[in-house]
Amino acid sequence: MLAFCFLAVMVFGTALAIGTKIYRIPVQQAYTIRESSEIRGYAEQKVLKNGIHVPVRGGPDTQYYTEVSFGTPPQMFKLAIHTGLRSLLIPSVSCISPACAGRRTYNSSASSTYEPIRHDSGSQNFKVRLSQDVLDIGLLQVQGQMFWEATSINSFFLEQFDGQLDLGYPIPGTLRELSPLYNMISQQLLAEPLFTLHLGSASCNGHLQLGGIDPSDYKGEISYVPLRQGSFWELDLTSINFANETLALENSYSALDSGSSFIRMPSIVAARLNLHIGARDGMDRQSVVDCEAIPSLPDLTIVFGEVSLRLRAEDYIIHTDTQCLSSFVGEDMTDSDGSSIWILGNILLRSWFSVYDVGREAVGFAEAA
């Protein structure tokens, strides 16, 4: 595995154009302990469409990030990759919040391609203004990319990154040019209207691929699950199987978010699973598991209609420097119609190669190679 990881770094250490309008972007891991900004961000966008109740808790997290640039000449930023959101956020040079100190910030005055847009917004977590400039991701250049320039921001929202590269499902509507994916498709920059994630193992970096599917990234066939409503990368859940038991999930759906390490589910379900694996309460409301027990723990299978995704205990247990933690986190999230919302993070996406296909309005899964 170490040899393979070294080879992956050598091959994928720089962005590549591997075909006409197909781009491979290296992504790297960073381990953080942070409040769950991915849930806050998902909720703040979701609430524009309908009501949602989202409690928030903290915990250890693995984030994936890549380097991009804005403006002319280019201003470099390290952005966390999120599939659960669909707009860009970077700190402004005018930001005076402590969270912006020591970070790379965007200076519109230094860019000849900057275009101002008169639109300010904000929430309890940040205050922003809308801007527009050239965005470079690897060898791909997006013209007129809208993004939020943060003039005030809470410390947890950025953590150790400069901002967020959001790859949520692009929908028509107001300010749709905030979606990098929408702009890539509308500007005909991609061979196909899709991207893929191959996140590698817990100890190995991976890559984001824009515009095409690389057969060497997966084994077997890709199985597609249709999107729930075509608004986020959301999939209807059918059931979970654990320890030879099946739990049917009625009126439940999942949001795929590469910005989270955990599997967030209703508290009653998380408690049941954690009890079965012998998890005990630890610091910061985390569930601690005996590391030596991992080989004997059962698999978890998540079912979307006819598509089943299996996770082994070594996949769903998080290893820190000092202990092993369960990735089953109780978060009682409900939509306005009473639907129960699960968030499936990179615990799932590391084990399964994933395809985010706008043309199909579906997400595809295959065993990661």
Secondary structure as GFF3:
##gff-version 3
##sequence-region A 1 369
A	DSSP	alpha_helix	2	12	.	.	.	ID=ss1
A	DSSP	beta_strand	16	19	.	.	.	ID=ss2
A	DSSP	beta_strand	22	35	.	.	.	ID=ss3
A	DSSP	alpha_helix	37	46	.	.	.	ID=ss4
A	DSSP	beta_strand	52	53	.	.	.	ID=ss5
A	DSSP	beta_strand	58	70	.	.	.	ID=ss6
A	DSSP	beta_strand	75	82	.	.	.	ID=ss7
A	DSSP	beta_strand	89	91	.	.	.	ID=ss8
A	DSSP	three_ten_helix	98	100	.	.	.	ID=ss9
A	DSSP	three_ten_helix	108	110	.	.	.	ID=ss10
A	DSSP	beta_strand	115	122	.	.	.	ID=ss11
A	DSSP	beta_strand	126	137	.	.	.	ID=ss12
A	DSSP	beta_strand	140	153	.	.	.	ID=ss13
A	DSSP	alpha_helix	155	158	.	.	.	ID=ss14
A	DSSP	beta_strand	163	166	.	.	.	ID=ss15
A	DSSP	three_ten_helix	176	178	.	.	.	ID=ss16
A	DSSP	alpha_helix	180	186	.	.	.	ID=ss17
A	DSSP	beta_strand	194	198	.	.	.	ID=ss18
A	DSSP	beta_strand	206	210	.	.	.	ID=ss19
A	DSSP	three_ten_helix	215	217	.	.	.	ID=ss20
A	DSSP	beta_strand	218	226	.	.	.	ID=ss21
A	DSSP	beta_strand	234	236	.	.	.	ID=ss22
A	DSSP	beta_strand	239	242	.	.	.	ID=ss23
A	DSSP	beta_strand	245	248	.	.	.	ID=ss24
A	DSSP	beta_strand	252	256	.	.	.	ID=ss25
A	DSSP	beta_strand	263	265	.	.	.	ID=ss26
A	DSSP	alpha_helix	267	276	.	.	.	ID=ss27
A	DSSP	beta_strand	280	281	.	.	.	ID=ss28
A	DSSP	three_ten_helix	283	285	.	.	.	ID=ss29
A	DSSP	beta_strand	287	289	.	.	.	ID=ss30
A	DSSP	three_ten_helix	291	296	.	.	.	ID=ss31
A	DSSP	beta_strand	300	304	.	.	.	ID=ss32
A	DSSP	beta_strand	307	311	.	.	.	ID=ss33
A	DSSP	alpha_helix	313	316	.	.	.	ID=ss34
A	DSSP	beta_strand	317	319	.	.	.	ID=ss35
A	DSSP	beta_strand	324	326	.	.	.	ID=ss36
A	DSSP	beta_strand	328	330	.	.	.	ID=ss37
A	DSSP	beta_strand	333	335	.	.	.	ID=ss38
A	DSSP	beta_strand	340	344	.	.	.	ID=ss39
A	DSSP	alpha_helix	346	351	.	.	.	ID=ss40
A	DSSP	beta_strand	352	357	.	.	.	ID=ss41
A	DSSP	beta_strand	362	368	.	.	.	ID=ss42
###
